[in-house]
Amino acid sequence: MNFSLEEIRGLLMLRENPGQARAETRRLTAVKLAAIEQRLGTLTHLRDELALLLNLCADAKEGCPILESMSSDRA
């Protein structure tokens, strides 16, 4: 589930107070899910950019679109 050791320790401590454990566990899990969804969005965007650069590189007659893209990112 990709919880850190610190997060797991916190979840295990919630077992000491079962009355509030469910709501807090759901909240922590929702926070983790939101972080993963944001990371997926970032990775999807990165994948699409890299795929585009590879396609541009394959069709380029001269130069390197990948390196040129890196230069234009700095400007």
C-alpha distance (Angstrom), angle and dihedral (degrees) to the residues before:
residue distance angle dihedral
M1 . . .
N2 3.79 . .
F3 3.80 96.4 .
S4 3.79 114.2 154.9
L5 3.79 119.2 -120.6
E6 3.80 88.7 -105.4
E7 3.81 90.9 52.8
I8 3.81 91.3 47.6
R9 3.79 90.3 50.9
G10 3.80 89.4 52.1
L11 3.78 91.7 48.8
L12 3.78 91.6 49.6
M13 3.81 90.3 50.5
L14 3.80 88.6 56.5
R15 3.80 88.4 68.2
E16 3.81 87.2 73.0
N17 3.81 89.5 68.2
P18 3.81 105.6 37.6
G19 3.81 93.1 173.6
Q20 3.80 92.3 68.2
A21 3.79 98.6 24.6
R22 3.79 97.2 91.2
A23 3.80 97.1 53.8
E24 3.81 93.8 43.9
T25 3.80 92.4 45.1
R26 3.80 90.2 51.8
R27 3.81 90.7 48.2
L28 3.80 92.9 50.3
T29 3.79 91.1 46.3
A30 3.81 91.2 49.9
V31 3.82 89.9 52.1
K32 3.81 90.0 50.4
L33 3.81 91.3 48.5
A34 3.81 92.0 50.3
A35 3.82 90.6 51.6
I36 3.80 91.4 49.7
E37 3.81 92.1 48.1
Q38 3.81 90.5 51.3
R39 3.80 90.5 48.9
L40 3.81 90.0 49.6
G41 3.79 90.0 52.5
T42 3.79 90.7 51.4
L43 3.80 92.3 47.1
T44 3.81 92.2 47.5
H45 3.80 90.6 52.4
L46 3.81 90.9 48.2
R47 3.81 91.3 48.7
D48 3.79 91.4 51.6
E49 3.80 92.3 49.2
L50 3.80 92.5 49.5
A51 3.80 92.2 47.6
L52 3.81 90.0 51.2
L53 3.81 91.5 50.0
L54 3.80 91.3 49.6
N55 3.80 90.6 51.6
L56 3.80 91.7 47.5
C57 3.80 89.6 49.4
A58 3.79 92.5 51.4
D59 3.82 91.1 53.0
A60 3.82 97.4 41.2
K61 3.78 116.8 114.8
E62 3.79 93.0 -162.1
G63 3.76 139.4 -2.7
C64 3.76 124.8 29.2
P65 3.81 118.2 -85.1
I66 3.79 90.1 -162.7
L67 3.81 93.3 57.6
E68 3.80 91.6 39.4
S69 3.80 89.0 53.6
M70 3.79 89.8 53.5
S71 3.81 90.5 51.9
S72 3.80 93.1 49.7
D73 3.82 90.9 49.4
R74 3.81 89.7 61.1
A75 3.82 94.2 52.5
